[in-house]
Amino acid sequence: MNGYKRAIKRLASLLAVLLLLPGGLPAMAETFSAIVTANSMAVYGEASMTSQVGTLDKNTVVRVTGYSTTIAKISYEGKTGYARISDMKAVDSAARKAVVTAAAPVYKAPQTDSQSLKVPAGTKLYILAQSGDWSMVEKNGYVGYMKTAALTEADGSWAVPSAAPTDAATTNASGITVREYVAVAMEDAKIYKSASTKAKSLGTAKAGTELTVQATSSDGWAYVELNGKHGFCKLSSLKEGVISATLAPEATAAVVQGTSATVSVKKLAVYKAASTKSKKLGNLKKGQIVNVIETKDGWAYIELNGNYGYCAAKGVTTDDSGVPSGFKQADNLPATVISDQARVYASTSIDSESAVLKLGAEVQVYAYNETWACIVQNGRYGFVPVKLLSKTAYAPIDGDGTALQTLLKALLAGGYYDAVPSTSYNAAAIAAIKRFQSACGLEQSGVADQTTQRILYGGYAPISGMLYKALSSGDKSDNVSRLQARLYALGYLTKTTSLDGEYGNTTVSAVKLFQSASGLTATGGADTATLKALYSPEAKSLPSGTKAADATSSSSSSSSSSSYLDSIPSGLASTTGTYSESMSHAEKLEYVIYLAQNKLGCPYVYGATGPDKFDCSGLTTWAFKAVGVSLKRSAYAQGYDEAYAKVEGAENLKRGDIVFFNTISDSDLSDHAGIYLGNGYFIHASSGGHRVVVSNLTTGFYNRVFSWGRRIL
C-alpha cells in the first residue's frame, strides 16, 4: 500500500469490519446490491466459471460490479468473484424499501448489546427480513439490524427523489440523465436544495470530498448524495472517479498520485486550479511534506492539513515510503491495545469517524508520531492515539523469579492479588493472574503472557471491582474470603481456619486493627477507603507487640489450639529410621513419615524447604526427596500433578499419601498439603499453628476443606 491518501480512503473498509457503518462505501459506477436466493451459491475465481473458490449461503448480500446475460462479477467480504445471475436477485427488486423515521441505532446483530451506530432520520434503506420487533436492513451492500418501530416503509419513489429525474435508463426530454457514479469535488462545491444558485444552500463539499452523483442535467447541474443527504451542485466542480484510485501516471509527471512528497524548490506557489491565472492560495517552502493526489499536464494536485490545491509537478519529489506527513515509518510493528476505551479514527482527529478497538487486540503499526499511530488491520488503515498502544516486549511469566514478584506488586495495587508479593509462582499468584485476565476479557491461562503484561503495565489497566466493594459484618462471599486472605498476609489473622468466607466477629476485629494501624476510623467495616489501603503495596502490617484478631479467638469458625497436636497419635509413629534403595514402597513411605515426625515443632516459614523450617509443600518436598522422589514445589503444583494417582474421598486414603486442602477461596482447590498418617490424621507445616504439627481431617475445619489425595508410591 503506497501513499497516505490511499491508506486514509481504505479506512472505510476497516470501519465496516469493526462496526457497521450506515451508507457504507460509495457505490461505484454501474454497481448494485444483490441477495443470494439459491440455497447455496457457487463463487468462481474467473468469468469462465471453471475454478470454484467458495460458496455463499442463502440471503447473503453481495455487490454486483458488472454482469452479462448469465454471469455476474461480485464483491463480498473484501473479495471478488463470479457467480450465476440466476442464483441471486437485485435487492431493490427482492426487498421492501423503508425510511428511518427518527435517528436510531443500527446494530451488528439483532440484540441491543451488540455493536451499533446511530443513523440519522431520513436514511433510506431496504428491509430484507423481519422477525418480532427486529428488521434486517441493507444499504450499499452492508447489512445490519434495526428496531422495526424506527422504520417506515416507503413506495418506490424514494430511489430518486421528486426533485431529481426518475428515468434510470435514458436521458429524458429535459436533458436529464440518470447515472450513478462516484465523483470528487475538485474545488469547494456549494450544494443547493434545487438546481439554482438562488436556492437554499445545504452546505459545501470541500475540495477532495468524494460524493455520489445520481443524475446530471444538460445545463451543468449534478444531483448528488453525500452522507445520506441529497442536493444539487455545479457539474463543473466535480471530477468522476475516486481520488485514491490507482491511475497510470502521465509520462512527463515527476510524481504519482496518492503518495507523500517533499517540496524540492526554495518557494513553490499553490493555486486553486491548474493554472497560474487562477487564484493563488499561498507558497510552500523547501522541505515541506505534502500528499500528491494526482498529476496531469505538469501539475500536481496536492493536499496539506486538509487543504487542497495545485502546484508545479516538478517542484515536488516523491517520497516512495508512503508514510503520512510528520510520521515515522514503523514497518508494520506489532502492538497491543492497552485501554478498553481505545478507538480507531478515520483521521488524526477525535472528531472524525471512529470505531471501538477491543482491549488486548493485536494491531500492526504502519507509521507513528508522538501523538498518533497509523495502524493496519487486515490490510486496512486507521489512526489510534499512540498512548493507547504498547509495543514493549515481555517474556512470559510462568514460574518463580523476580519478574513474577514485580508482576504481583502491580496486581496487588490493582486489587487482584491477596498475599505478599514474592518470587514464588504459587496458587495465590496464579489466581491473581487469572482474575486480571478475566477482567481484561483475555483467556484465563494463569500465565502472564506478553499481552497480559502490556495491559498491566500500560497505564490503563482495569482496576478490580474488589476495591469498590463495601463489605461488612454478616456478609458471606468469595470477596470476604479474599479480604481475610489479605488480612492474613499482613498478620492481622494468623490461622487458616479464619479464612472461612464469613464476615464474623474475628474478621471485624482484624479490620479494626488494620484501620487503626492505617490511620482510618476503626469501624470494622471494609469500605472502599479501607480496601484501597489494604491492597496498597504500602499497606501496614500488624504492628509489633499487637496480637492478631484470632490469637485468642474461640469462635466456631476458628480452630482452637487443640486442632494442632505436637506428637504423633498412638500407633501412628514410624520406627523406620534408616533408608536403602532396595526398600519396598511401603518401607520407603515409613521412612518419609519417620523424617516428617522428627520435624514436629519446627517453625513454619513461608517458602522454606528445610531442614529446620518449612512451609507446607516444603515439608512434603523435603521428606520425599530423601527416598528419591522429586515433587513439584508448590501445593498447587503437587495437587494437580497427574503423574501420581488421584485419591478421591478421605475413606480411600492410605498411609503415606499426600493430602490436599482448599484453604483459600479462589479458582483452584489445592492450597495446602500434608502427609497422611492413617486414622484421619496427617502431619503438615501449618501457617495457623506456626509450626509442623499433626491435625485430623475427619472433623472440623480440615474436614470441610479437604480436596483429595495423591498416591506417590
NUKE-423210 format. One line per 3 residues: number of its first residue (from 1); their letters; for each residue x, z negated, y of C-alpha. Coordinates in Angstrom, 3 decimals. Layout:
% residues N
NUM = A = X/Z/Y | ...
***
This chain:
% residues 713
1 = MNG = 0.000/0.000/0.000 | 1.730/1.126/3.222 | 0.517/0.097/6.606
4 = YKR = -1.145/-2.811/8.272 | -4.225/-0.771/9.161 | -4.907/0.250/5.592
7 = AIK = -4.386/-3.340/4.483 | -6.972/-4.549/7.005 | -9.504/-1.894/6.135
10 = RLA = -9.257/-2.767/2.437 | -10.198/-6.363/3.246 | -13.859/-5.429/2.978
13 = SLL = -13.310/-4.850/-0.730 | -11.685/-8.265/-1.099 | -14.633/-9.951/0.568
16 = AVL = -17.035/-8.018/-1.608 | -15.326/-9.505/-4.662 | -15.148/-13.041/-3.279
19 = LLL = -18.561/-13.136/-1.646 | -21.470/-10.726/-1.495 | -21.500/-9.086/1.916
22 = PGG = -24.781/-7.600/3.216 | -24.311/-3.980/4.063 | -21.125/-3.685/2.030
25 = LPA = -18.696/-0.879/2.798 | -19.716/2.079/4.972 | -21.303/4.885/2.994
28 = MAE = -19.107/7.927/2.521 | -20.466/11.404/3.128 | -22.944/12.600/0.516
31 = TFS = -22.921/9.299/-1.389 | -25.850/7.196/-2.534 | -26.606/4.249/-4.801
34 = AIV = -27.982/4.739/-8.307 | -29.189/2.372/-11.007 | -28.476/2.808/-14.720
37 = TAN = -31.763/3.440/-16.565 | -30.335/4.040/-20.054 | -29.789/1.038/-22.316
40 = SMA = -26.071/1.837/-22.205 | -24.422/4.499/-20.047 | -21.102/6.004/-21.159
43 = VYG = -18.439/6.413/-18.463 | -15.715/9.067/-18.802 | -12.337/9.478/-17.173
46 = EAS = -12.778/13.105/-16.183 | -15.511/15.632/-15.438 | -15.050/17.321/-18.822
49 = MTS = -16.616/14.189/-20.370 | -14.149/14.197/-23.277 | -12.466/10.802/-22.895
52 = QVG = -14.768/7.786/-22.662 | -13.279/4.889/-20.654 | -16.148/2.395/-20.816
55 = TLD = -19.871/1.720/-20.734 | -22.271/0.246/-18.178 | -25.340/-1.794/-19.046
58 = KNT = -28.888/-1.021/-18.035 | -29.750/-1.961/-14.408 | -26.093/-1.781/-13.286
61 = VVR = -25.860/-0.334/-9.762 | -23.196/2.313/-9.077 | -22.298/4.533/-6.148
64 = VTG = -22.637/8.298/-6.697 | -19.924/10.103/-4.724 | -20.600/13.620/-5.999
67 = YST = -22.666/15.438/-8.594 | -23.510/18.728/-10.258 | -26.551/19.679/-12.296
70 = TIA = -25.798/17.298/-15.171 | -22.748/15.227/-14.237 | -22.232/12.598/-11.501
73 = KIS = -18.978/11.208/-10.174 | -19.438/7.445/-9.706 | -17.632/4.399/-8.358
76 = YEG = -18.185/0.925/-9.784 | -16.277/-2.373/-9.814 | -13.432/-0.751/-7.900
79 = KTG = -13.143/2.040/-10.490 | -14.192/5.701/-10.559 | -15.501/7.794/-13.412
82 = YAR = -18.045/10.361/-14.568 | -21.444/9.908/-16.215 | -24.580/11.859/-17.089
85 = ISD = -27.161/12.125/-14.321 | -29.893/11.715/-16.950 | -28.711/8.123/-17.549
88 = MKA = -29.434/6.956/-14.001 | -31.828/7.216/-11.065 | -31.225/7.067/-7.347
91 = VDS = -32.021/3.567/-6.097 | -34.219/4.913/-3.298 | -36.480/6.535/-5.883
94 = AAR = -36.381/3.795/-8.530 | -36.670/0.705/-6.312 | -39.003/-0.661/-3.637
97 = KAV = -37.944/-0.766/-0.004 | -38.017/-4.018/1.919 | -37.013/-5.589/5.218
100 = VTA = -35.631/-9.095/5.807 | -38.284/-10.768/7.971 | -36.104/-13.634/9.243
103 = AAP = -32.431/-14.463/8.947 | -31.961/-15.635/5.358 | -29.149/-16.094/2.804
106 = VYK = -28.347/-13.576/0.108 | -26.852/-15.234/-2.990 | -24.361/-14.077/-5.602
109 = APQ = -26.650/-15.432/-8.351 | -30.355/-16.432/-8.413 | -29.584/-20.057/-7.567
112 = TDS = -29.186/-21.737/-4.194 | -25.870/-23.390/-5.052 | -24.116/-20.055/-5.676
115 = QSL = -22.002/-18.283/-3.047 | -24.062/-16.918/-0.183 | -24.019/-15.370/3.261
118 = KVP = -26.834/-15.219/5.804 | -28.146/-11.756/6.677 | -29.923/-11.018/9.948
121 = AGT = -33.608/-10.261/10.397 | -34.367/-6.560/10.178 | -31.822/-5.829/7.460
124 = KLY = -33.181/-3.042/5.275 | -32.568/-3.049/1.535 | -34.038/-2.245/-1.867
127 = ILA = -35.751/-4.579/-4.336 | -34.516/-3.801/-7.854 | -36.410/-6.534/-9.709
130 = QSG = -38.347/-9.761/-9.169 | -38.731/-12.945/-11.206 | -40.559/-16.003/-9.976
133 = DWS = -39.650/-16.538/-6.332 | -36.393/-14.519/-6.570 | -35.756/-10.834/-5.792
136 = MVE = -32.720/-8.849/-6.929 | -31.782/-6.690/-3.930 | -29.366/-3.823/-3.281
139 = KNG = -27.691/-2.302/-0.227 | -24.978/0.335/-0.202 | -24.049/-0.322/-3.830
142 = YVG = -23.898/-4.128/-3.597 | -26.341/-6.341/-5.443 | -27.433/-9.902/-4.654
145 = YMK = -30.393/-12.257/-4.824 | -32.797/-13.429/-2.122 | -35.903/-15.556/-1.961
148 = TAA = -38.869/-13.182/-2.149 | -40.563/-15.061/0.700 | -37.843/-13.819/3.083
151 = LTE = -38.713/-10.152/2.421 | -41.464/-7.820/3.498 | -41.969/-4.635/1.537
154 = ADG = -41.875/-1.501/3.675 | -43.058/2.061/3.329 | -40.691/4.998/3.152
157 = SWA = -40.322/5.368/6.920 | -37.521/2.865/7.363 | -34.886/5.068/5.715
160 = VPS = -34.722/6.976/9.030 | -36.395/5.021/11.890 | -39.035/6.677/14.005
163 = AAP = -36.645/7.207/16.898 | -34.455/9.389/14.701 | -35.058/12.649/12.816
166 = TDA = -36.854/12.415/9.474 | -35.904/15.666/7.741 | -32.950/14.826/5.490
169 = ATT = -32.388/18.369/4.237 | -32.327/20.764/7.163 | -31.840/20.995/10.904
172 = NAS = -35.287/20.809/12.449 | -36.716/22.848/15.297 | -35.443/20.345/17.861
175 = GIT = -31.832/20.878/16.765 | -31.532/17.540/14.959 | -29.535/17.455/11.733
178 = VRE = -29.772/14.604/9.261 | -26.445/13.943/7.517 | -24.899/10.565/6.777
181 = YVA = -21.145/10.144/7.190 | -18.572/7.685/8.481 | -17.051/8.157/11.929
184 = VAM = -14.548/6.357/14.147 | -15.009/5.611/17.843 | -12.001/7.299/19.429
187 = EDA = -12.745/5.532/22.728 | -15.126/2.774/23.761 | -18.582/4.194/22.974
190 = KIY = -21.759/2.769/24.509 | -24.758/2.591/22.189 | -28.231/3.079/23.631
193 = KSA = -31.734/2.359/22.404 | -32.657/6.052/22.761 | -30.772/9.303/23.332
196 = STK = -30.276/8.802/27.077 | -27.694/7.077/29.244 | -30.641/5.641/31.219
199 = AKS = -31.974/3.872/28.126 | -31.329/0.192/27.390 | -27.738/-0.448/26.345
202 = LGT = -27.398/-2.113/22.929 | -23.667/-2.757/23.292 | -20.349/-0.978/22.932
205 = AKA = -18.447/0.178/19.856 | -14.805/-0.482/20.695 | -12.231/2.231/20.143
208 = GTE = -11.227/2.238/16.484 | -14.581/0.900/15.243 | -15.974/2.532/12.115
211 = LTV = -19.715/3.223/12.078 | -22.161/5.278/10.070 | -23.653/8.431/11.582
214 = QAT = -27.103/9.183/10.133 | -28.087/12.151/12.291 | -26.815/14.340/15.138
217 = SSD = -28.539/16.478/17.781 | -27.585/19.806/19.313 | -27.399/18.221/22.784
220 = GWA = -24.496/15.990/21.785 | -26.065/12.722/20.596 | -25.446/10.815/17.354
223 = YVE = -27.859/8.370/15.731 | -25.604/5.625/14.322 | -25.701/2.392/12.348
226 = LNG = -23.290/-0.480/12.950 | -23.552/-3.889/11.263 | -27.187/-3.293/10.327
229 = KHG = -28.230/-2.178/13.847 | -29.225/1.343/14.904 | -28.850/3.225/18.167
232 = FCK = -27.590/6.386/19.905 | -24.160/7.238/21.297 | -22.374/10.343/22.554
235 = LSS = -21.149/12.503/19.681 | -18.011/13.373/21.680 | -16.904/9.722/21.423
238 = LKE = -16.734/9.929/17.626 | -14.476/11.467/15.056 | -15.616/11.972/11.482
241 = GVI = -13.593/10.078/8.858 | -12.134/6.622/8.222 | -9.082/5.664/10.286
244 = SAT = -7.439/4.209/7.212 | -7.926/7.357/5.127 | -4.802/8.964/3.700
247 = LAP = -4.299/12.211/5.637 | -1.362/14.559/5.369 | 0.907/14.155/8.449
250 = EAT = 1.496/17.012/10.836 | 4.668/18.954/10.146 | 6.087/18.058/13.563
253 = AAV = 4.912/14.448/13.607 | 7.505/11.697/13.933 | 5.361/9.137/12.108
256 = VQG = 2.458/8.960/9.689 | -0.880/7.245/10.303 | -1.754/3.680/9.419
259 = TSA = 1.818/2.308/9.481 | 3.824/-0.146/11.545 | 6.212/1.448/14.027
262 = TVS = 8.670/0.418/16.756 | 8.871/1.776/20.315 | 12.216/3.581/20.395
265 = VKK = 12.426/4.601/24.085 | 13.010/2.446/27.157 | 9.468/2.920/28.525
268 = LAV = 6.552/4.537/26.719 | 3.337/5.466/28.552 | -0.010/4.890/26.800
271 = YKA = -3.096/6.934/27.696 | -6.809/6.675/26.991 | -6.865/10.172/25.462
274 = AST = -4.258/12.535/24.009 | -3.380/13.975/27.417 | -1.137/12.956/30.313
277 = KSK = -4.063/13.818/32.590 | -6.271/11.115/31.075 | -6.377/7.527/32.332
280 = KLG = -3.055/5.716/31.920 | -3.519/2.361/30.169 | 0.000/0.998/30.698
283 = NLK = 3.548/1.128/29.395 | 5.223/-0.199/26.254 | 8.803/-1.457/26.209
286 = KGQ = 11.530/-0.573/23.770 | 11.396/-2.705/20.641 | 7.657/-3.463/20.756
289 = IVN = 5.831/-3.135/17.416 | 2.618/-1.088/17.230 | 0.357/0.214/14.464
292 = VIE = 0.153/4.000/14.293 | -3.220/5.120/13.015 | -2.854/8.895/13.276
295 = TKD = -0.523/11.568/14.688 | -1.505/15.061/15.804 | -0.053/17.693/18.135
298 = GWA = 2.794/15.434/19.175 | 0.549/12.465/19.995 | 0.285/9.148/18.152
301 = YIE = -2.991/7.214/18.165 | -1.865/3.574/18.197 | -3.225/0.026/18.090
304 = LNG = -1.748/-3.138/19.604 | -3.531/-6.508/19.636 | -6.924/-4.858/19.170
307 = NYG = -6.368/-2.269/21.934 | -6.166/1.460/21.217 | -4.564/4.413/22.992
310 = YCA = -2.340/7.489/22.757 | 1.397/7.873/23.276 | 4.044/10.494/22.589
313 = AKG = 4.750/10.507/18.853 | 8.489/10.947/19.451 | 8.516/7.621/21.321
316 = VTT = 7.897/5.532/18.193 | 9.836/5.170/14.958 | 8.180/4.411/11.633
319 = DDS = 8.681/1.017/10.013 | 8.228/2.013/6.366 | 7.681/-1.548/5.199
322 = GVP = 4.056/-1.529/6.361 | 4.398/-5.196/7.384 | 1.950/-6.327/10.107
325 = SGF = 3.409/-6.667/13.575 | 5.109/-10.033/14.036 | 5.100/-10.761/10.284
328 = KQA = 7.947/-11.100/7.812 | 7.688/-9.281/4.512 | 7.307/-11.608/1.516
331 = DNL = 7.424/-9.137/-1.397 | 4.210/-10.496/-2.946 | 5.414/-14.090/-3.051
334 = PAT = 3.139/-16.196/-5.313 | 1.442/-19.131/-3.579 | -1.296/-21.673/-4.328
337 = VIS = -4.375/-22.521/-2.243 | -3.975/-26.258/-1.487 | -7.135/-27.019/0.525
340 = DQA = -10.753/-26.824/-0.561 | -11.577/-25.662/2.994 | -9.315/-22.604/2.830
343 = RVY = -10.859/-19.271/3.788 | -9.578/-15.714/3.823 | -10.249/-13.854/7.090
346 = AST = -10.570/-10.198/7.987 | -8.008/-10.625/10.774 | -5.785/-13.265/12.318
349 = SID = -8.779/-14.940/13.933 | -11.022/-17.693/12.582 | -13.916/-15.899/14.282
352 = SES = -13.520/-12.847/12.051 | -15.454/-12.246/8.836 | -14.326/-14.600/6.069
355 = AVL = -14.908/-15.906/2.562 | -14.028/-19.114/0.701 | -10.937/-19.404/-1.485
358 = KLG = -11.015/-21.738/-4.477 | -8.773/-24.796/-4.420 | -5.836/-24.145/-6.752
361 = AEV = -6.298/-20.362/-6.729 | -3.098/-18.345/-7.072 | -2.576/-15.611/-4.438
364 = QVY = 0.200/-13.170/-3.571 | 1.644/-13.383/-0.040 | 2.390/-9.887/1.256
367 = AYN = 3.712/-10.978/4.665 | 3.670/-14.067/6.870 | 4.474/-15.600/10.239
370 = ETW = 4.405/-19.218/11.472 | 0.608/-19.324/11.508 | -0.819/-16.757/9.097
373 = ACI = -0.158/-15.399/5.621 | -1.316/-11.904/4.718 | -2.375/-12.294/1.086
376 = VQN = -3.086/-9.882/-1.739 | -5.668/-10.402/-4.462 | -6.429/-7.641/-6.961
379 = GRY = -4.708/-5.175/-4.628 | -6.800/-6.220/-1.602 | -5.639/-7.876/1.595
382 = GFV = -6.732/-10.676/3.962 | -5.387/-13.486/6.163 | -5.139/-17.211/5.388
385 = PVK = -3.699/-19.992/7.594 | -0.218/-20.433/6.162 | -0.551/-24.254/6.231
388 = LLS = -3.278/-23.999/3.559 | -0.913/-22.357/1.040 | 2.089/-23.726/-0.859
391 = KTA = 4.977/-21.754/-2.329 | 7.110/-24.785/-3.264 | 8.413/-24.613/-6.830
394 = YAP = 7.836/-27.646/-9.089 | 8.848/-28.229/-12.697 | 6.004/-29.503/-14.923
397 = IDG = 5.953/-33.275/-15.428 | 5.028/-34.270/-18.979 | 7.469/-37.046/-19.741
400 = DGT = 9.422/-40.016/-18.397 | 11.579/-39.776/-15.275 | 11.957/-40.359/-11.554
403 = ALQ = 9.878/-37.263/-10.750 | 6.972/-38.922/-12.557 | 7.417/-42.115/-10.528
406 = TLL = 7.261/-40.119/-7.266 | 4.130/-38.374/-8.532 | 2.483/-41.685/-9.432
409 = KAL = 3.175/-43.088/-5.964 | 1.268/-40.150/-4.468 | -1.561/-40.549/-6.995
412 = LAG = -1.739/-44.267/-6.171 | -2.094/-43.527/-2.439 | -4.911/-41.116/-3.264
415 = GYY = -6.762/-43.708/-5.342 | -6.142/-42.131/-8.764 | -3.519/-44.449/-10.321
418 = DAV = -4.182/-48.124/-11.093 | -0.819/-49.502/-12.201 | 2.592/-49.990/-10.573
421 = PST = 4.371/-46.590/-10.334 | 7.101/-46.385/-12.957 | 9.171/-43.764/-14.762
424 = SYN = 7.087/-44.153/-17.961 | 4.733/-41.339/-18.962 | 2.164/-43.667/-20.469
427 = AAA = -1.610/-43.786/-20.855 | -2.189/-45.007/-17.288 | -0.081/-42.144/-15.891
430 = IAA = -1.877/-39.511/-17.959 | -5.280/-40.919/-16.970 | -4.333/-40.737/-13.268
433 = IKR = -3.155/-37.129/-13.539 | -6.396/-36.171/-15.304 | -8.508/-37.905/-12.634
436 = FQS = -6.740/-35.936/-9.906 | -7.039/-32.638/-11.792 | -10.756/-33.295/-12.259
439 = ACG = -11.199/-33.911/-8.518 | -9.474/-30.573/-7.825 | -11.519/-28.604/-10.360
442 = LEQ = -8.424/-27.955/-12.477 | -8.009/-28.157/-16.245 | -7.607/-31.847/-17.169
445 = SGV = -4.425/-31.483/-19.205 | -2.697/-34.687/-18.143 | 0.414/-32.601/-17.457
448 = ADQ = 1.339/-32.318/-13.766 | 1.957/-28.578/-13.639 | 3.053/-26.665/-10.536
451 = TTQ = -0.498/-26.107/-9.269 | -1.318/-29.815/-9.572 | 1.818/-30.812/-7.677
454 = RIL = 1.388/-28.190/-4.968 | -2.080/-29.545/-4.175 | -0.996/-33.190/-4.419
457 = YGG = 1.978/-32.780/-2.083 | 0.441/-30.101/0.157 | -1.135/-32.413/2.718
460 = YAP = -4.775/-31.599/1.931 | -5.175/-33.307/-1.450 | -8.684/-34.695/-2.060
463 = ISG = -8.983/-38.482/-1.892 | -10.504/-40.251/-4.898 | -14.077/-41.424/-4.468
466 = MLY = -12.811/-44.769/-5.764 | -11.560/-45.567/-2.258 | -15.042/-45.145/-0.782
469 = KAL = -16.923/-47.368/-3.220 | -18.494/-50.728/-2.406 | -18.140/-52.960/-5.467
472 = SSG = -19.464/-56.492/-5.652 | -20.428/-59.333/-7.957 | -22.742/-58.276/-10.773
475 = DKS = -21.549/-54.651/-10.904 | -20.569/-53.224/-14.289 | -18.856/-49.847/-14.437
478 = DNV = -15.651/-47.932/-15.055 | -14.859/-48.380/-11.355 | -14.928/-52.160/-11.857
481 = SRL = -12.518/-51.720/-14.794 | -10.209/-49.716/-12.527 | -10.418/-52.391/-9.831
484 = QAR = -9.491/-55.022/-12.415 | -6.610/-52.884/-13.713 | -5.196/-52.597/-10.206
487 = LYA = -5.541/-56.352/-9.620 | -3.823/-56.890/-12.972 | -0.939/-54.609/-11.943
490 = LGY = -0.405/-56.699/-8.786 | -0.594/-60.020/-10.657 | -3.968/-61.296/-9.406
493 = LTK = -5.220/-61.050/-13.005 | -2.868/-61.761/-15.893 | -4.942/-61.324/-19.048
496 = TTS = -6.028/-58.022/-20.563 | -9.233/-59.790/-21.551 | -10.078/-59.982/-17.843
499 = LDG = -10.314/-56.166/-17.758 | -13.849/-56.061/-19.131 | -15.610/-53.860/-16.556
502 = EYG = -17.846/-56.711/-15.396 | -17.589/-57.958/-11.814 | -17.861/-61.666/-12.628
505 = NTT = -16.522/-64.839/-11.055 | -12.960/-64.178/-12.196 | -12.913/-60.760/-10.501
508 = VSA = -14.469/-62.224/-7.340 | -11.702/-64.831/-7.246 | -8.997/-62.198/-7.807
511 = VKL = -10.359/-60.030/-4.982 | -10.453/-63.058/-2.662 | -6.812/-63.824/-3.470
514 = FQS = -5.832/-60.244/-2.656 | -7.855/-60.182/0.567 | -6.236/-63.414/1.754
517 = ASG = -2.749/-62.111/0.956 | -3.526/-58.864/2.814 | -4.957/-60.436/5.964
520 = LTA = -8.522/-59.375/5.175 | -11.650/-61.502/5.265 | -11.888/-63.151/1.833
523 = TGG = -15.438/-62.177/0.851 | -14.742/-61.427/-2.813 | -16.474/-58.070/-2.462
526 = ADT = -14.417/-54.865/-2.803 | -15.441/-52.865/0.268 | -13.705/-49.677/1.459
529 = ATL = -11.117/-51.562/3.535 | -10.202/-53.736/0.540 | -9.952/-50.793/-1.846
532 = KAL = -7.772/-48.767/0.530 | -5.442/-51.752/0.954 | -5.415/-52.339/-2.801
535 = YSP = -4.378/-48.747/-3.561 | -1.787/-48.562/-0.805 | 1.822/-48.202/-2.025
538 = EAK = 2.488/-51.248/0.192 | -0.259/-53.356/-1.429 | 0.569/-57.068/-1.530
541 = SLP = 1.404/-58.569/-4.943 | 0.277/-62.081/-5.848 | 2.226/-64.420/-3.548
544 = SGT = 4.862/-66.596/-5.203 | 3.531/-70.018/-6.143 | -0.102/-68.825/-6.269
547 = KAA = -1.993/-68.978/-9.559 | -3.743/-65.836/-10.784 | -7.524/-65.855/-10.779
550 = DAT = -7.712/-66.048/-14.578 | -4.906/-68.547/-15.093 | -7.407/-71.333/-15.858
553 = SSS = -10.486/-69.197/-16.453 | -12.793/-70.266/-19.259 | -15.455/-67.622/-18.721
556 = SSS = -16.815/-65.780/-21.700 | -15.208/-62.568/-20.537 | -11.694/-64.015/-20.807
559 = SSS = -9.822/-65.309/-23.823 | -8.723/-68.935/-23.930 | -5.171/-69.850/-24.837
562 = SSY = -6.292/-70.273/-28.451 | -6.571/-66.459/-28.675 | -2.778/-66.397/-28.832
565 = LDS = -1.008/-68.026/-31.791 | 2.703/-68.753/-31.725 | 3.050/-68.939/-35.506
568 = IPS = 2.110/-66.782/-38.480 | -1.141/-67.946/-40.176 | -0.761/-69.475/-43.627
571 = GLA = 0.028/-66.979/-46.374 | 0.815/-64.067/-43.996 | 4.501/-64.667/-43.223
574 = STT = 7.080/-62.293/-44.728 | 10.080/-63.563/-46.700 | 11.833/-60.178/-46.948
577 = GTY = 14.869/-60.877/-44.768 | 17.190/-58.084/-45.943 | 16.893/-54.292/-45.980
580 = SES = 18.174/-51.421/-48.099 | 17.279/-47.740/-48.096 | 16.231/-47.963/-51.771
583 = MSH = 13.305/-50.255/-50.938 | 9.742/-49.141/-51.683 | 7.358/-48.516/-48.766
586 = AEK = 5.693/-51.883/-49.334 | 9.052/-53.659/-49.233 | 10.057/-51.849/-46.041
589 = LEY = 6.794/-52.925/-44.384 | 7.518/-56.523/-45.337 | 10.890/-56.210/-43.614
592 = VIY = 9.176/-54.770/-40.490 | 6.835/-57.809/-40.423 | 9.772/-60.153/-41.006
595 = LAQ = 11.583/-58.744/-37.972 | 8.465/-58.950/-35.783 | 7.566/-62.524/-36.782
598 = NKL = 11.058/-63.631/-35.834 | 10.392/-62.419/-32.276 | 7.381/-64.709/-31.746
601 = GCP = 7.641/-66.295/-28.302 | 9.949/-63.617/-26.865 | 8.764/-62.691/-23.346
604 = YVY = 6.547/-59.716/-22.610 | 8.265/-57.356/-20.135 | 6.711/-54.007/-19.301
607 = GAT = 8.931/-51.152/-20.501 | 11.189/-53.398/-22.656 | 12.138/-52.392/-26.225
610 = GPD = 14.078/-55.497/-27.374 | 15.922/-57.109/-28.837 | 14.879/-60.210/-26.848
613 = KFD = 11.966/-58.921/-24.717 | 9.270/-56.344/-25.423 | 6.148/-54.590/-24.326
616 = CSG = 3.549/-53.756/-26.995 | 4.879/-50.340/-28.082 | 8.420/-51.586/-27.536
619 = LTT = 7.915/-54.136/-30.325 | 6.454/-51.597/-32.793 | 9.173/-49.045/-31.957
622 = WAF = 11.971/-51.611/-32.395 | 10.670/-53.027/-35.702 | 10.013/-49.686/-37.416
625 = KAV = 13.295/-48.199/-36.225 | 15.021/-50.754/-38.473 | 13.553/-49.044/-41.567
628 = GVS = 14.400/-45.506/-40.379 | 11.068/-44.632/-38.696 | 11.273/-43.186/-35.161
631 = LKR = 7.962/-43.824/-33.402 | 6.923/-42.300/-30.106 | 7.497/-44.623/-27.194
634 = SAY = 4.071/-45.422/-25.675 | 0.930/-46.954/-27.189 | -0.916/-43.788/-26.198
637 = AQG = 1.589/-41.506/-27.939 | 1.692/-43.680/-31.080 | -2.086/-43.986/-31.258
640 = YDE = -2.596/-40.220/-31.047 | 0.338/-39.226/-33.280 | -1.278/-37.148/-36.031
643 = AYA = 1.925/-37.313/-38.076 | 0.553/-40.561/-39.544 | -2.762/-41.065/-41.324
646 = KVE = -5.531/-42.462/-39.165 | -7.354/-45.563/-40.435 | -10.961/-45.822/-39.264
649 = GAE = -12.564/-49.273/-39.360 | -10.831/-52.667/-39.426 | -12.029/-53.240/-43.001
652 = NLK = -9.794/-50.357/-44.187 | -6.554/-51.689/-42.652 | -3.598/-52.601/-44.843
655 = RGD = -0.682/-54.927/-44.161 | 1.962/-53.113/-42.107 | -0.428/-50.635/-40.430
658 = IVF = -0.118/-50.271/-36.656 | -3.378/-51.174/-34.871 | -4.502/-49.720/-31.507
661 = FNT = -6.885/-51.003/-28.824 | -8.771/-49.598/-25.838 | -7.926/-52.308/-23.289
664 = ISD = -8.187/-50.088/-20.169 | -11.326/-48.190/-19.194 | -10.037/-44.638/-18.996
667 = SDL = -10.263/-41.331/-20.817 | -8.211/-42.391/-23.890 | -8.690/-45.138/-26.495
670 = SDH = -5.122/-46.205/-27.178 | -3.714/-48.562/-24.538 | -2.289/-51.414/-26.673
673 = AGI = -0.553/-51.646/-30.095 | 0.382/-54.268/-32.681 | 1.357/-54.668/-36.369
676 = YLG = -1.376/-55.686/-38.811 | -0.639/-58.770/-40.963 | -3.845/-58.991/-43.008
679 = NGY = -6.960/-61.186/-42.966 | -7.783/-59.821/-39.497 | -4.539/-60.977/-37.854
682 = FIH = -1.939/-58.832/-36.082 | 1.302/-59.530/-34.240 | 1.879/-57.987/-30.812
685 = ASS = 3.674/-58.316/-27.468 | 0.823/-59.423/-25.199 | 0.803/-58.964/-21.430
688 = GGH = -2.025/-61.518/-21.241 | -0.137/-64.037/-23.345 | 3.156/-63.127/-21.628
691 = RVV = 4.988/-63.172/-24.971 | 4.999/-61.998/-28.586 | 2.002/-63.668/-30.258
694 = VSN = -0.476/-63.388/-33.132 | -4.154/-62.597/-32.485 | -7.267/-61.883/-34.538
697 = LTT = -9.166/-58.603/-34.282 | -12.268/-59.633/-36.265 | -13.803/-61.640/-33.401
700 = GFY = -13.746/-61.887/-29.609 | -12.014/-59.524/-27.212 | -9.823/-57.630/-29.671
703 = NRV = -12.790/-57.007/-31.943 | -14.659/-55.375/-29.033 | -11.775/-53.102/-28.043
706 = FSW = -10.324/-52.178/-31.468 | -9.979/-48.380/-31.837 | -8.226/-47.500/-35.125
709 = GRR = -5.049/-47.895/-37.130 | -2.180/-45.616/-38.222 | -0.559/-45.861/-41.670
712 = IL = 3.164/-45.394/-41.050 | 4.434/-45.897/-44.632
***
